[in-house]
Amino acid sequence: MLRAMIAEREAEKERLEAQRVATTTGKPIVVLQPNPVLVDRFRGKVAALRKSLDDGSIRTEAAAVMSTPIESVTICPDEPGGPEAEVVAKVSNLLAWSTNDNAAPRGGVMSSSVMMVAGTGSGQHHTLIVAKA
């Protein structure tokens, strides 16, 4: 009986793995649980940018700041659940942007630094799913 249960679980595991492979684009998926402090800082900066974008006198400068961590944006209007936007950014850019306290650069270097270590697949594009805090 135990062997049958194990065999069923192994078959289910293989089925789920095949389903996962069939639904991905061949790019590895990385799931991160971000530090809550960074999430709060990021949300604060996004809220400040939204407010700045509403102010016509500084809209151009605010848009430039907002585009700093972003590499590209692709709008997919015909998705089943409605339009979707894919925003591509380097993780290191997002981390640097969220941790920088807007202090003036010292010697051409940002006031804070972030180290990111990439393992297998370094240099390749990966899908990054950031878990909600």
Steps between C-alpha positions, in 0.01 A plus 500: 500500500780744588679418174183576304463837676864585426455399136190721474686797649794447264262486202328818620839669543598408143164623367532832684859545385398434138213748538737763646748453217222524241370827644833681535697657219812306585627774728567409861260649754653652812274568797630751752364600837619861527608674817195686639707816556596509130139438401385793715770728357411394146129564560581840651708598200231385257238701692725809492552454125126471440450827688783661303353385169179681591695826543538650152795718603723199577337227290791469253761463774281253692452287188878489451551385860230237463655359185842455665455138619284394203649347184180446302122482524290277272122539493302188404146628428341169398559287811207281618465685832538842341804707406828417672827689524838330522758724666861388458763629740830376631464383860816691589346822360180452701694428818728799450202724427302380803792528743636835383379765742537772232818624663750673275753264341846499657782472252260392227374207707152466643473550875402136546610190320338166437672171424319236302651159439369299207545127489438258216371669189672829574473730203174347382155651524286363782140552597491660843192465715514716809274366771262746662601600850 
